[in-house]
Amino acid sequence: MKTRSIFLSLFLLLIVAGCNQQHKVMVIAHRGASGYETENTLAAITKAIELKSDAFEVDVWRTIDDSLVVFHDVNTQRLAGDSLVISQSTYAQLRALLLPGDQYIPTLREVLELMPRDIKIVIEIKNCWEHGKAGDLFPELGELLKQTGTLGQAILISFNIEKLKEAKELVPGVPLLWLTYEKQPTDTLINIALKAGVDGINVHHGLVSDELVEAARVNDLGFFVWTVNESELAKVLGEKYKLDGITTNFPDVIAAAVGQGQ
């Protein structure tokens, strides 16, 4: 507990560097600035950077030919029409698809090479329920972060707590947040997080409560919420709960709502 507490404190200290007295919420652009550009594309990520987001979030899959690509859904039907299953397709097949806004499915390497050094990347592990090789992003993910010099900028998130346990062993030193949207007793949620040794929880905004936030604080767990696109809700959550991070499709709007706009 003490080791994780020290690590989390250092992690959160980095987030709030330069804000000596004022609490700062990490504003995370969801799938890039997806309220303005096609989600999970280089255009959305570039927009998030231009809007001076503290971080941007992307979804990462492993393809059948071992490429790490950035895309949200299990298949391409919603954005590209063709119903290719990401984990069962080659990168060449996926790259040939045209997404809205004349965009394409990027590799994680392209995204990492686009990043400036003053922004965080929140990587959601999407291959979290597949079996065998299709469900394994490691050790490729860790090696890629090291090769691109972005290991210190990365945060890993997943709905599958077992994947975060793997990440703790295979990508040591990277902050881990457990994603959840299921309404469970507070003790249950906190105990799952503590047993897995993650650094924080990242909950749907509908789950936020005084009891859950207090329990997270008492147990040295970071507290993040997703996906908040309404200014008034962001303001209330930010002021009342002193969130560590808030994920949104409109990072500029939400930054302004929590008093951190340009």
FIMARZA-22812 format. One line per 10 residues: for each residue x, y, z of N, C-alpha, C. Coordinates in steps of 0.2 Angstrom, whole numbers, plus 2048, in hexadecimal, padded with zeros to 3 digits. Layout:
N
X/Y/Z/X/Y/Z/X/Y/Z | ... .
END
This chain:
262
804/7FA/800/800/800/800/804/806/800 | 80A/806/804/80E/80C/805/811/80D/7FE | 814/808/7FB/818/809/7F5/813/80C/7EF | 80D/809/7EF/808/80C/7EA/807/813/7EB | 806/815/7F2/804/81B/7F4/809/820/7F2 | 810/81E/7F3/815/823/7F1/815/824/7EA | 814/81E/7E6/815/81F/7DE/80F/823/7DC | 809/822/7DF/803/826/7DC/804/82D/7DE | 807/82F/7E4/808/836/7E6/80D/839/7E1 | 812/836/7DF/817/838/7DA/813/839/7D3 .
80F/834/7D1/80C/835/7CB/807/83B/7CB | 803/83C/7D0/7FF/841/7D0/802/848/7D1 | 808/848/7D4/80C/84E/7D5/80E/850/7CE | 810/84C/7C9/812/84D/7C3/80C/850/7BF | 806/84E/7C0/800/851/7BD/7FF/858/7BF | 800/859/7C5/7FE/860/7C7/804/865/7C7 | 80A/863/7C5/810/867/7C5/80E/86E/7C2 | 811/873/7C5/80F/87A/7C3/809/87D/7C6 | 805/879/7C9/7FF/87B/7CC/800/87B/7D4 | 804/87F/7D7/806/87E/7DE/800/87E/7E3 .
7FC/882/7E2/7F6/883/7E7/7F0/880/7E4 | 7EE/881/7DE/7E8/880/7DB/7E8/878/7D9 | 7E2/875/7DB/7E1/86E/7D9/7E0/86E/7D1 | 7E4/869/7CE/7E3/869/7C7/7E0/862/7C5 | 7DB/862/7C1/7D8/85C/7BE/7DC/85A/7B7 | 7DE/854/7B6/7E1/852/7B0/7DB/852/7AB | 7DB/856/7A6/7D5/855/7A1/7D8/851/79B | 7D4/84C/79A/7D6/846/795/7D2/846/78F | 7D5/847/789/7D1/848/783/7CF/840/781 | 7C9/83F/781/7C6/838/780/7C7/836/779 .
7CB/831/777/7CC/82E/771/7CF/834/76C | 7D3/838/770/7D5/83F/76D/7D0/843/76E | 7D0/849/76B/7CA/84E/76B/7C5/84C/767 | 7C1/847/769/7BD/843/764/7B6/847/763 | 7B5/84C/767/7AF/851/766/7B0/855/760 | 7B7/855/75D/7B8/85A/758/7BB/856/751 | 7BE/850/753/7C1/84C/74D/7BF/845/74E | 7C0/841/749/7BE/83A/749/7C2/837/74F | 7BF/833/753/7C2/830/759/7C8/82C/757 | 7CD/82C/75C/7D3/828/75B/7D7/828/755 .
7D6/82E/752/7DA/82F/74C/7E0/834/74D | 7E5/835/749/7EA/83A/74A/7E7/841/74A | 7E2/842/746/7DE/849/746/7DC/84A/74D | 7D9/845/750/7D6/846/757/7DB/847/75C | 7E1/844/75B/7E6/844/760/7EA/84B/75F | 7EB/84D/759/7EE/854/757/7E9/859/75A | 7E3/859/75A/7DE/85E/75C/7DF/85E/764 | 7DF/858/767/7E0/858/76F/7E6/85C/771 | 7EC/85B/76D/7F2/85E/76E/7F1/866/76D | 7EE/867/768/7ED/86F/766/7E9/872/76C .
7E4/86E/76F/7E0/871/774/7E3/871/77B | 7EA/86F/77B/7EE/86F/781/7EB/86A/786 | 7E8/865/784/7E5/860/789/7EB/85D/78D | 7EA/85B/794/7EF/859/798/7F1/852/796 | 7EC/84E/793/7ED/847/790/7E8/846/78B | 7E9/840/787/7E4/83E/783/7E4/836/784 | 7DE/834/783/7DD/82C/783/7DC/829/77D | 7DF/823/77C/7DE/81F/776/7DC/818/777 | 7D9/814/773/7D8/80D/774/7DC/809/76F | 7DF/804/772/7E5/801/76E/7E3/7F9/76E .
7E3/7F7/768/7E2/7EF/766/7E9/7ED/763 | 7E9/7E6/764/7EF/7E2/760/7EC/7DF/75A | 7EE/7E0/754/7EC/7DD/74E/7EE/7D6/74E | 7EC/7D2/749/7EE/7CB/748/7F5/7CB/746 | 7F8/7D0/743/7FF/7D0/741/803/7D4/746 | 801/7D5/74C/805/7D7/752/806/7DF/751 | 802/7E3/74D/802/7EA/74E/7FE/7EC/753 | 800/7F2/756/7FC/7F5/75C/7F8/7FB/758 | 7F2/7FB/758/7EE/800/754/7E9/804/759 | 7E7/80A/757/7E3/80E/75B/7DC/80E/758 .
7D7/80B/75C/7D0/80A/75A/7CC/808/760 | 7C6/80A/760/7C2/809/766/7BE/802/765 | 7BA/801/760/7B6/7FC/760/7B9/7F5/75E | 7B5/7F0/760/7B8/7E9/75E/7B9/7E8/756 | 7B4/7EB/753/7B4/7EB/74B/7B3/7F2/748 | 7B4/7F2/742/7B5/7F9/73E/7AE/7FB/73C | 7A8/7F8/73D/7A2/7F9/73A/7A0/801/73B | 7A0/803/741/79D/80A/743/7A1/80F/73F | 7A7/80F/73F/7AB/815/73C/7AD/814/734 | 7AD/80D/732/7B0/80C/72C/7AB/808/727 .
7A6/806/72A/7A1/802/726/7A3/7FA/725 | 7A9/7F9/723/7AC/7F2/723/7AC/7EF/72A | 7AA/7E9/72B/7A9/7E6/732/7AF/7E2/733 | 7B5/7E5/733/7BB/7E1/735/7BC/7E1/73C | 7BE/7DB/73F/7BF/7DA/746/7C7/7DC/747 | 7C8/7E1/74B/7CF/7E4/74C/7D4/7DF/74D | 7D3/7DB/752/7D8/7D6/755/7D8/7D0/750 | 7D4/7CF/74B/7D4/7CA/746/7D6/7CD/73F | 7D8/7D3/73F/7DA/7D6/738/7E2/7D8/738 | 7E5/7D9/732/7EB/7DB/732/7EB/7E3/732 .
7F1/7E6/733/7F1/7ED/733/7F0/7F0/72C | 7F2/7EC/727/7F1/7EE/720/7EA/7EF/71E | 7E6/7EA/721/7DF/7EA/720/7DC/7F0/723 | 7DE/7F1/729/7DB/7F7/72D/7DD/7FD/72A | 7E3/7FE/728/7E5/804/725/7E2/806/71F | 7DF/801/71B/7DC/803/715/7D5/806/716 | 7D3/806/71C/7CC/808/71D/7CC/810/71E | 7C7/813/71B/7C6/81A/71C/7C1/81C/721 | 7C3/820/726/7BF/822/72C/7BC/829/72A | 7B7/82B/72E/7B5/832/72D/7BA/837/72D .
7B9/83D/729/7BE/842/729/7C5/840/725 | 7C4/83B/721/7CA/839/71D/7D0/836/721 | 7CE/833/727/7D3/831/72C/7D4/829/72B | 7D9/827/72E/7DA/81F/72E/7DC/81D/735 | 7DC/816/736/7DE/813/73C/7E5/814/73D | 7E7/818/742/7EF/818/743/7F2/813/748 | 7F8/812/747/7FC/80D/74C/7FD/811/752 | 7FE/80E/758/800/811/75E/807/815/75D | 80B/812/759/812/815/758/811/81C/755 | 80C/81D/750/80B/823/74D/809/828/752 .
804/826/757/802/82A/75C/807/82C/761 | 80B/828/763/810/829/768/816/82E/765 | 817/82D/75E/81C/831/75B/819/839/75A | 813/839/75A/810/840/759/80F/844/760 | 810/841/765/80F/844/76C/815/849/76E | 813/84F/770/818/853/773/81A/850/77A | 81F/852/77D/821/850/784/81D/852/78A | 819/857/789/815/85A/78E/80E/858/78F | 80D/852/78C/806/84F/78C/806/848/78E | 801/845/792/800/83E/793/7FC/83A/78E .
7FD/834/78E/7F9/830/78A/7F6/82A/78E | 7EF/82A/78E/7EC/825/792/7EA/81F/78D | 7EC/819/78E/7EC/814/789/7E7/80F/78C | 7E1/80E/789/7DC/809/78B/7DE/802/787 | 7DF/7FD/78B/7E0/7F7/788/7DA/7F3/786 | 7D9/7F3/77F/7D3/7F0/77D/7D3/7E9/77C | 7D8/7E6/77B/7D9/7DE/77A/7D8/7DB/781 | 7D3/7DD/785/7D3/7DB/78C/7CE/7D5/78D | 7CB/7D2/788/7C7/7CC/789/7C8/7C7/784 | 7CC/7C9/77F/7CE/7C3/77A/7D3/7BE/77D .
7D3/7B8/77A/7D7/7B3/77C/7DD/7B2/778 | 7E2/7AF/77B/7E9/7AE/778/7EC/7B4/776 | 7F0/7B4/770/7F4/7B9/76E/7F0/7C0/76D | 7EA/7BF/76A/7E6/7C5/769/7E5/7C9/76F | 7E5/7C6/775/7E3/7CA/77B/7EA/7CC/77F | 7EF/7CC/77B/7F6/7CE/77E/7F9/7D4/77B | 7F9/7DA/77E/7FC/7E0/77C/804/7E0/77E | 805/7DB/783/80C/7DC/786/810/7D6/783 | 817/7D7/782/81B/7DD/784/81B/7E2/77F | 818/7E1/779/819/7E6/774/817/7ED/776 .
812/7EE/77A/810/7F5/77C/816/7F8/780 | 818/7F4/785/81E/7F7/789/824/7F9/785 | 826/7F4/780/82B/7F6/77C/82A/7FC/778 | 824/7FD/775/823/803/771/823/809/775 | 821/809/77B/821/80F/77F/828/811/781 | 82D/80C/782/834/80D/783/837/810/77D | 836/80C/777/839/80E/771/837/816/76F | 831/818/770/82F/81F/76E/831/824/774 | 833/822/77A/835/826/77F/82F/829/783 | 829/825/782/823/828/785/821/824/78B .
825/81F/78E/823/81B/793/821/820/799 | 824/825/79A/823/829/7A0/81C/82E/79F | 81A/82E/799/814/832/797/80D/82D/797 | 80E/827/798/809/822/797/805/820/79E | 7FE/820/79D/7FA/81D/7A2/7F6/817/79F | 7F5/812/7A2/7F2/80C/79F/7EB/80B/7A3 | 7E6/80A/79F/7DF/809/7A2/7DC/803/79F | 7D7/800/7A2/7D4/7FA/7A0/7CE/7F8/7A4 | 7C9/7F5/7A1/7C3/7F3/7A5/7C5/7EC/7A8 | 7CA/7E9/7A5/7CC/7E2/7A7/7D1/7E3/7AC .
7D0/7E2/7B3/7D5/7E2/7B8/7DA/7DE/7B7 | 7D9/7D8/7B4/7DF/7D3/7B3/7E4/7D6/7AE | 7E2/7DA/7A9/7E6/7DD/7A4/7EB/7E2/7A8 | 7E8/7E5/7AD/7EC/7EA/7B1/7F1/7E7/7B5 | 7EF/7E1/7B8/7F4/7DD/7BC/7FA/7DB/7B7 | 7F8/7D9/7B1/7FE/7D7/7AC/802/7DD/7AB | 7FF/7E3/7AA/802/7E9/7A8/807/7EB/7AE | 805/7EA/7B4/809/7EB/7BA/810/7E7/7BA | 80F/7E1/7B7/815/7DD/7B7/819/7DE/7B1 | 816/7E0/7AB/819/7E0/7A5/81B/7E7/7A2 .
818/7EC/7A5/819/7F3/7A4/81A/7F7/7AA | 81F/7F5/7AE/81F/7F8/7B5/821/7FF/7B5 | 81E/802/7BA/81F/80A/7BA/81A/80E/7B7 | 816/80B/7B3/810/80F/7AF/80A/80F/7B4 | 807/815/7B5/801/815/7B9/7FC/811/7B6 | 7F8/80E/7BA/7F2/80A/7B8/7EC/80C/7BB | 7E7/80D/7B7/7E0/80F/7B9/7DB/80A/7B7 | 7D7/807/7BC/7D2/803/7BA/7CB/806/7B8 | 7C9/805/7B2/7C3/807/7AF/7BD/803/7B2 | 7B7/807/7B4/7B1/803/7B6/7AB/807/7B5 .
7A6/804/7B3/79F/808/7B3/79A/804/7B6 | 79C/7FE/7BA/797/7FA/7BD/796/7FD/7C4 | 790/7FD/7C6/78E/800/7CD/78F/7FA/7D2 | 794/7FA/7D6/795/7F5/7DB/796/7F9/7E2 | 796/7F5/7E7/797/7F8/7ED/79E/7FB/7EE | 79E/801/7F1/7A5/804/7F1/7AA/800/7F3 | 7A9/7FC/7F9/7AF/7F7/7FB/7B1/7F2/7F6 | 7AC/7F0/7F2/7AE/7EB/7ED/7B3/7EF/7E7 | 7B1/7F4/7E5/7B5/7F8/7E0/7BC/7FA/7E3 | 7BC/7FC/7E9/7C3/7FE/7EC/7C7/7F8/7ED .
7C4/7F2/7EF/7C8/7EC/7F1/7CB/7E9/7EA | 7C7/7E9/7E5/7C9/7E7/7DE/7CF/7EB/7DC | 7CF/7F1/7DD/7D4/7F6/7DB/7DA/7F5/7DF | 7DA/7F4/7E5/7DF/7F3/7EA/7E2/7EC/7E9 | 7DE/7E7/7E8/7E1/7E0/7E7/7E5/7E0/7E1 | 7E3/7E4/7DC/7E7/7E4/7D5/7ED/7E8/7D5 | 7ED/7ED/7DA/7F3/7F1/7DB/7F3/7F7/7D6 | 7ED/7F9/7D4/7ED/7FE/7CF/7EE/805/7D3 | 7EF/80A/7CF/7F0/811/7D2/7EA/815/7D3 | 7E5/813/7CF/7DF/817/7D0/7D9/814/7CC .
7D3/817/7CD/7CD/814/7CA/7CB/81A/7C5 | 7C8/818/7BF/7C5/81C/7BA/7BE/81A/7B9 | 7B9/81E/7BC/7B2/81B/7BC/7AE/820/7B7 | 7A8/81D/7B5/7A3/821/7B1/7A1/826/7B6 | 79F/82C/7B4/79D/831/7B8/797/830/7BC | 793/82B/7BA/78D/82A/7BD/78E/826/7C4 | 794/823/7C5/796/820/7CB/799/824/7D0 | 79A/82A/7CF/79E/82E/7D4/799/830/7DA | 79C/82F/7E0/798/830/7E6/79D/832/7EB | 79B/835/7F0/79F/837/7F6/7A3/831/7F9 .
79F/82C/7FA/7A2/826/7FD/7A7/823/7F9 | 7A6/823/7F2/7AB/81F/7EE/7B2/824/7ED | 7B1/82A/7ED/7B6/82F/7EC/7BA/82F/7F3 | 7B7/82F/7F8/7BA/82F/7FF/7BE/828/800 | 7BB/823/7FE/7BE/81C/7FF/7C5/81C/7FA | 7C4/81F/7F4/7CA/81F/7F0/7D0/823/7F3 | 7CE/829/7F6/7D3/82D/7F9/7D6/82A/7FF | 7D2/827/803/7D5/823/809/7DA/81E/807 | 7D9/81B/802/7DD/815/800/7E2/817/7FA | 7E3/81D/7FA/7E9/820/7F5/7E8/81E/7EE .
7E1/81E/7EC/7E0/81C/7E5/7DE/823/7E1 | 7E1/824/7DB/7DF/82A/7D7/7D8/829/7D5 | 7D4/82E/7D4/7CD/82E/7D2/7CC/832/7CC | 7CA/82E/7C6/7C9/831/7C0/7C2/82F/7BD | 7BF/834/7B9/7B8/832/7B6/7B8/833/7AF | 7B3/830/7AC/7B2/830/7A5/7AB/82F/7A3 | 7A8/831/79D/7AA/836/799/7A6/83C/79A | 7A8/842/79C/7A4/847/79E/7A5/84D/798 | 79F/84E/795/79F/853/790/79B/85A/791 | 798/85A/797/794/85F/799/798/864/79E .
798/86A/79D/79C/86F/7A1/79A/86F/7A8 | 793/86F/7A9/791/870/7B0/792/86A/7B4 | 792/864/7B1/793/85E/7B4/79B/85D/7B6 | 79F/85F/7B1/7A6/85F/7B3/7A8/864/7B8 | 7A5/86A/7B8/7A6/86F/7BE/7A4/86C/7C4 | 79E/869/7C5/79C/866/7CB/7A1/861/7CE | 7A2/85C/7C9/7A7/857/7CB/7AE/859/7CD | 7B0/85E/7C9/7B7/860/7CA/7B7/864/7D1 | 7B2/868/7D3/7B3/86C/7D9/7B1/868/7DF | 7AC/864/7DE/7AA/860/7E4/7AF/85A/7E6 .
7B1/857/7E1/7B5/851/7E2/7BD/851/7E1 | 7BF/857/7DF/7C6/858/7DD/7C9/852/7DA | 7C6/851/7D4/7C8/84B/7D0/7CF/84B/7CE | 7D2/846/7CD/7D9/845/7CA/7D9/846/7C2 | 7D3/844/7BF/7D3/844/7B8/7CC/843/7B6 | 7CB/846/7B0/7C4/846/7AD/7C5/845/7A5 | 7C2/840/7A3/7C2/83F/79B/7BC/842/798 | 7BD/845/792/7B8/848/78E/7BA/848/787 | 7B4/849/783/7B5/84A/77C/7B7/851/77A | 7B6/856/77E/7B7/85D/77D/7BC/860/783 .
7C2/85E/782/7C7/860/787/7C8/868/789 | 7C7/86C/783/7C7/873/785/7C1/875/789 | 7BB/873/787/7B5/875/78B/7B5/873/792 | 7B7/86C/793/7B8/86A/79A/7BD/86D/79E | 7C3/86F/79B/7C8/872/79E/7C6/879/7A1 | 7C2/87C/79C/7BF/883/79E/7BA/882/7A4 | 7B6/87D/7A4/7B1/87C/7A9/7B5/87A/7B0 | 7BA/877/7B0/7BE/876/7B7/7C3/87B/7B8 | 7C3/881/7B4/7C7/886/7B6/7CE/886/7B4 | 7CF/882/7AE/7D6/881/7AC/7D6/883/7A4 .
7D2/886/7A2/7D2/888/79B/7D7/88D/799 | 7D9/88E/793/7DE/893/791/7DC/89A/792 .
END
